[in-house]
């Protein structure tokens, strides 16, 4: 009699657990949107200030590529600019000398014109001084042409300097976002080249649960919709989190083999991404479920 009573109690408990079990509408795994940072210059990795699993802020200096060649190039350009500026000053000085000479010749020209009226000078004297003025004016014109050419040369050097400074800045690798270092692909002292990956970073404060829903479930799903996200708390318990639908696929696809759907007969499903705030519990690749609120 006592044994029968125990069996009845156990049956009731099992029936009760079966009725209170939460049923999920879709299943999937958590993922992040990682960013792979690559080198934009060639050279040895002089500094690597990050480690796998480290959390860093946007703008943090993560690595430094050899800057010697860029620094030497900048010094060379600075020397070239100094030489061009000196050349430009010399040209300007020549123009000033010619202008002063013309000024003096104009004074003499006026005096000779007055003397010519009084018969104290000849026409040849006036013609000679007028010719000298014309020659100097042409020299000024040619010199100013050289001045324009030198200015253009200086503009080219300015552009080269800006380009070299940009390349120098690119030798310093900074984190583009707040996030956690997922992988590092180089070690300090190794050679980097343009396009070579250095590290991978992702924002783990929010993870995305990618689930798959059937066409019958799709009308229930809307962008911005609040949903319940279920994760394993223990072997027998689930933990419920709040999530928001962030993206819905516009095309159906065949059910991935790793995904269990609510209806086993469904062949085509739609991918849905649910954004979930991470309190440190969620991990990339961790399974999760959702139920519509």
MIMARPA-418948 format. One record per residue: residue in one letter; x, y, z of N, C-alpha, C, O, CB in turn. Coordinates in steps of 0.05 Angstrom, whole numbers, plus 5000, padded with zeros to 4 digits. Glycine has a CB too. Layout:
// residues N
aXYZXYZXYZXYZXYZ...
END
This chain:
// residues 293
x501749765000500050005000501850255000501350444985498150005025x503850255017505650485019507150524993507650744984507550445042x507950294981509450314955507750424933508750584916510450034947x505150354933503350464912502950764916502750914896500550324914x502850854941502551144946504951304936504651514925502251194976x507351194940509851324930509751344900510551554889512351174940x508851134886508751144857506851354847507351484827507950864846x504551384861502551584853503751864856503252034839499951554870x505151914878506352184883508352254862508452474851507652194911x510052044855512152094835510852154808511852324793513951854833x508652014801507352064776506152344774506352474753505051854772x505052434797503952704797506052914794505753114780502452754824x508452864807510653054804511653074776512153284765512852984823x511952844763512852834736510952964717511753104699513352544727x508352924722506253054705506253354709505853504689503452934713x506753434734506753724739509153854726508854074715506953774770x511453724726513853834714513553854684514354044671516353664720x512253654672511753654644509953884635510253984613510653394635x508053954652506154164645507354444648506554634634503654144662x509254474667510354744672512854794655513955014655511054774701x513854594640516254634623515654844602513654844588517054364610x517555034599517255244580517655134552519654994547519155484586x515855204534516155114507517255344490516255564492513455014495x519355284475520555494458519555484430518555284420523655454458x519655714417518655744390520955724369520355664346517156004387x523455784377525655774358528255724373528455784397525756034341x530155614358532655534370535055654354534755694330532955234373x537255694367539555794353541955814371542055694392538956064340x543955974362546456014377547156304377546456454359548755844364x548456384399549356664401551756714384553556554382549856734431x551856954373554157034357554657334360552857484370553656974327x556957424352557657704353558357804325558657634307560057754373x558758064322559558174297562458264300563058494306557758414288x564358074295567158144300568258324278567358324255568857894302x570258474285571758644266574658554265575958544286571558954274x575558484242578358404238580058644230579558764209578658174217x581958714246583658944241586258854228587658674237584359094268x586758974204589158894189591159124188590459354193588358814160x593559054182595659254179595259414153594459294133598459124180x595859674153595759834129598459914119598760064100594060084135x600559814133603259874125605059634129604359444142604360124141x607359644116609259424118611459494138612359724140610559354091x612259294154614459344173614259154197612358994199614359634183x616159174215616159004238614259114259613959354263619058984250x612958924273611159004295612859074319613958904333609058764302x613059334325614659424347613259394374614559344394615459714343x610659434374609059414399606559254393605259284373608359694410x605859094412603258954412602158964440603058824458603558654402x600259144444599359214471596759074479595359164498598959504474x596058854466593458714471593958424475595958314466591458764449x592058294489592158004493589357894488587358034491593157924522x589157644481586657514476584957524502585957454523587057224466x582457604499580657624522580657894535578957944553581357424541x582458074527582658334539580458524529579858514505585358464534x579258674546577158874539578459144536579859234555574858874560x578159274513579359534508577259724498575159644488581659504488x577859984500576060194491576860284463579060254455576060424511x574960404450575360524423577560734425577560904443572760644412x579460714406581660914406584160814421586260954419580761164417x583960594435586360484449588460404429587960274409585460244467x590960484435593260404418593760104422594660014443595760564425x593259954401593459664403596159564393597259374404591259524387x597259684372599859594361601159824347599960034340599359364341x603759794342605359994328607259844308608759674315607060164348x606959934283608659824261611060004258610860254263607059794235x613359894250615860044246615360304231614160304209617959874231x616260524242615860794231618360924220618261154212614560974251x620560784220623160904213623161024185623961254181625460704215x622260864165622360954137620561194133621261384119621460724119x618161194145616461424142617661674155617361894145613661364155x618961644178620161874192622461984175622762224173621161784220x624061804164626261904147625162044122626262244113628061664138x622961944111621762074087620762354094621062534079619361904077x619662384118618762654127621062844130620863074122617162624153x623362744140625662924143626663004115627563234111627962774158x626662824096627462884069625663094057626663284044627462634052x623163064061621263264050621563534063621463744049618363164053x622063534089622563784103624963934092624964174088622863734133x627063784086629563904074628964014046629864224039631863694073x627463864030626763954004625064204005625464393989625263733988x623164224023621464454026623164704034622764924025619264404047x625064654052626764874061628364984037628765234035628764784083x629364804020630864893997629065043977629965243965632164653982x626664953973624765093955624065363966623865553951622264923951x623565383992622865634004625165834001624666073995622165604034x627665744005629965914001630166013972630766243966632565774009x629565823953629565893925627466103919627966293903629165643907x625166073931622966273926623666543937623066743925620366173939x624966543961625866803972627966933954627967183951626966764000x629666773942631666883924630467013900631267223890633666663916x628366873889626966983866625567243873625667433857624966773855x624367253896622967493905624967723908624367953901621467443931x627367653918629367863921630267973894630768213890631867753936x630567793874631267873847629168073835629868273823631567633828x626668003840624468173830624668453843624268653830621668043835x625268453869625468703883627768873872627569113870625868653913x630068743865632268883854631569003827632169233821634768703851x630268843810629468943784627569173786627769373771628168713767x625669153805623769373808625169633818624369853809621569293829x627169603835628669833844630169963821630370203818630469763867x631369793804632869893781630970043761631670253751634269663766x628569933757626670063739625770333751625470533737624169883735x625470343778624770593791626870803786626171033779624370543821x629370733788631570923783631671013754632071243747634270803791x631170813736631170883707628871063700629171233683631070623690x626571023713624271203707624971493715624271683701621771103723x626371513738627171783746628971913725628672143718628571773774x630971753716632771853695631271913669631972103654635071653690x629371743663627771783638626272053639626272193619625771553634x625072113662623672373664625672603661624972803648622272393692x627972583673629972803671630872843642631173063633632372743690x631372613628632272633601630172753583630772903564633172363590x627672683588625472803572625373103575624973253556622672683580x625773203599625873493604628273623590628073833579625873553634x630573473592632973573579632673573549633773753535635373413588x631273373539630873363509629273603499629773703478629473093501x627273683515625673923507627474173507626974353490623373963527x629374183525631174413526633574393507635174573505632074463554x633774153493635974113475638474023488640574023476636474353459x638273953514640673883529641173573528643173483539640473963558x639473423515639773133512638973053484637573203470638172983533x639772803476639072703450636872493451636272383473641572593436x635672453428633572243427634771963433633471793444632272243399x637271923425638571663429638771613459638371383468641371663416x639371813475639571773504636871683516636771503533640472033518x634771803505632071733515631371443506630271293522629971923504x632071373481631471113471633070893486631970683491632071093441x635470953493637170763508635970703535635770473543640070873511x635170913549634070863576631370723575630670563592633871133591x629770793554627170653551627670363545626170193555625570793528x629670303529630370023523631169873548630469643551632570003502x632769993565633569863590631169793608631069583620635570053605x629269983608626869933624625269693613624369533629625070183624x625069683587623669453575624969193581623568993587623469503544x627669183579629168933586628568853614628168613620632168983581x628669033633628268973661625368873666624968693682628869213679x623468993652620668903655620268623646618868463658618769093640x621668543624621568273614622868073634621967853638622868243586x625068163646626468003666624667953690624667733701629068133674x623268163698621368133721619167933714618467763730620168403728x618167953689616067763681617067473681615667293690615067843653x619467433670620667163670621167063699620666823705623267153654x622067243716622667163743620167093758620066893774624167393758x618067243754615467173767614366913757612966773772613467403762x614866843732614066573722615566353737614366153744614766553692x618166403743619666213759618466193787618365973799622666293760x617566423797616366423824613866253826613466103845615666723832x612166273805609766103803610565803802609265643816608066173779x612565743786613465463784614465363811613965133818615765443763x615965523825617065443852614765403871614865223888618965653862x612665573870610365533887608965273882608065133901608365763884x608765193857607564943849609264713860608164503870607264913819x611864743859613664533870613264503900613264283910616564613864x612764733913612364723942609664583948609464443968612365013954x607664633931605064503935605264203932604064053947602964613915x606964113913607463823910608663703935607963493944609163773885x610663843946611963743970610063743994610263564010614463923976x608363943995606363954017604463704015603863574035604664214015x603663633990601963403986603463143994602362964006601063393957x606063123986607662893993607962874024607962654035610462903980x608263104036608563104066605963014079606062854098609263384075x603663104069601063014080600662714077599762574095598763174067x601462614053601162334047602962164065602161954075601762274018x605362254069607262114086606362114116606661914130610062234084x605362344125604262364152601962174156601662044177603462654159x600262154135598061964136599061674139597961524155596261994112x601061604123602261334125603461294152603361074163604361294102x604761504163605961474189603761434211604161264229607561734196x601561574208599361534227598161254225597361144246597061744221x598161144201597160874198598860654210598060424213596760814168x601360724217603060534231602160494260602860284272605960644231x600660674270599460644297596660524294594860644283599360914312x596360284304593760134302592160184327593060114349594259834297x589760294324587960344347585460174344584660104322587360644349x584160124366581659974366579460144355579060374363580959884395x578060044335575960204322573360214338571660384334575360094295x573060024357570560004373571259914401573459814406568459804360x569359964420569659834446569159534443567259454429567659964467x570759374456570259084453572358914467574059014481570159014424x572158664461573858464473575558334450574558274429572258244488x578158294455579958174436579257874434579557734454582958224443x578357784411577657504407580057344398580457114407575457474387x581657454381584057314370586257514364585657744358583357154345x588757434367591057584357592557404337592857164341592957674381x593357534315594557374293597557424290598757294273593057444268x598757614305601557664303602757684331601357714350602057934287x605357664332606857714356608657944353609458014331608457454364x609458074375611258294374613958204362615057994369611758414402x614958354342617458284329616958164302618858144286619058104346x614558064296613957944270613558164249613158394256611557764272x613758084224613358274202610358294195608958094194615058184177x609558534190606858584181606958684152608958794143605358794199x604758654138604558744111601758854106599958774121605258524090x601359034087598659134082596658914077597058744060598759324058x594458924093592358724090592658484108590858324110592258634062x594958464122595358234140593758284166594058484179598358194146x592058084174590458114198592258124223594257974225588457884201x591558304241593158334266591558224290592658074306593758634271x588958294291587358194313584358214306583658354287587958344340x582758074322579858074318578558174343579258074365578757794309x576658354341575358474364572358474360571458494337576358764369x570858454381567958454379566758574405567958544426566758164375x564558704402563158824425561458594437559558504425561359064416x562158514461560758294475558758394495557558234509562758114488x558358654496556258754515553458684504551658664520556559064518x553258654478550758554466551458334447553158364430549258794452x550158104450550557884431547957844415545757924424551357624447x548257714393545957664375545357364376547057194371546557754346x542857304382541957024380540656984353538557104346539956954403x541956824336540856764309539256514310540256294315543156744289x536656544305534756314306533456294279533656464261532656354329x531956074275530656024250527655964256527055804273531955784235x525956094241523056064245521855964219522856014197521756324255x519555834221518155734198516455954185516056164197516355494205x515555904162513756094148511256144164510156364163513056004121x510255944179507855974195508356164219506556304227506855704205x510856154229511456324252512156614244511956794260513756204267x512956644219514056904210512157134214513157354222514656884180x509557114210507757344215507757444244506957664249504957264207x508657274262508757354291511257514297511457634319508657104308x513157524278515657654284515857934271515257954247518057474275x516658124286516858404275519458524286520358474308514458574283x520658704270523058844278522459014302520459154303524159024255x524159004323523759154347522059014368521659114390522459414341x520958774361519258624379520858524403523058424400517858394364x519658544427520958434451520258134453517958054449519958584476x522257964458521857684460523257574485525057704496522857534435x522457344494523757214516525957034505525556874487521757044533x528357064516530656894508531256704531531656784554533157074501x531456454524531956244545534656124541535456054518529756024543x536156104562538755974562538855774585537255794604541156174564x540655584583540955384605542155514630544255624629542655144595x540655484652541655574678542955344693544955384706539455704694x541755114690542854874701541854634684540654684663541954834732x542254394693541454164678538454144676537354024657542553904690x536954264695534054234695532654504693530254514691533154094720x534154734694532854994695533855164672536055144662533555134721x532055344663532755544643532855824656531455874676530655544620x534355994644534456274653533256444631533856414607537356374659x531456624638530056794618531257074617531657204638527056814625x531957154593533057424588531157574568529457444555535857414576x531457834567529857994549531558044524533858104525529058254562x530158014501531458064475529658224457527258254461532257804462x530858334436529358494417530158404388532458364382529958794420x528058354372528558274344529958494329528958714328525858194330x532358434318533958634306534058614275534558804261536758624317x533558374265533758324236532158074229532057884244536758294228x530858084205529357854195530257814166530258004150526257904197x530957574160531757514132529457544113527157484120532957224131x530057644089528057684069527657444051525857434035528657924052x529457244055529357004039529356754056530656744077531656994018x527956544047527956294062530456134055531556174034525356134056x531155954073533455774068532855504080531055474096536055894079x534355304072533955044083534855034112536755164119535454824066x533454884128534054864157536854764161537554554152532054674170x538554924175541254824182541154574198539354544215542855044197x543054394194543054134208543254164238542253994253545253964197x544654374247545054404276542654514290542654534315547554574281x540654604275538354734287535954534289535354404270537454984271x534754524313532254374317529954564315529954774330532254224344x528054514298525754694296523354574311523354334318525054734266x521454744315519054664330517554454314516454264325517354904336x517454494288516054304270518154164253519454284236513954454252x518553904258520653754245520153734214522053694199520753474256x517653774206517053744177517853994161517953984137514053694173x518554214175519254454161521854414146523854324158519454694181x521954484121524354464105525654734101528054764100523754334079x524054944097525055214093524355384117522155384127523855334067x526355534125526055714149527155984143528556024123527355584174x526556184160527556454157529356514181528656454204525256664156x531656624176533556704197532556954211531757144197536456734187x532756964237531957194253534257244273535257064286529257154267x534957504276537057574296535757724319534357924314539357734283x536357634343535257764367537557874383539457734390533557554384x537458134388539558274403539058244433536858294443539758574396x541158144448540858094477543158224492545458194484540857784482x542458374513544558494529545958284545544658114557543358714548x548558294545550158084558551158184585552558384587552558004540x550458034606551458104633553857944640554757934663549158044653x555057814620557457644624556857354623558657184622558657714651x554257284623553457004622553656894594554356654590550556974632x552957054574552856954547555656934535557357094540551157134530x555956724518558456674504557856624475555756524468560056434517x559756684458559456634429559256334424560856174435561856754413x557256254409556855974403554955834423554155604418559455824403x554255964444552555854465549755814453548755994440552456034490x548355584458545655554448543555724463543955784487544855254449x541455794449539355944462536655894448536655774426539956244461x534555964461531855924450530256174454530956344471530455674464x528156204439526356444443523456344444522756144432526756654421x521956504458518956454457517656734454518656934465517956314484x515556744438514256994433512757084458511556924471512356974409x512957344464511457454487508557504480507057584497512757714497
END
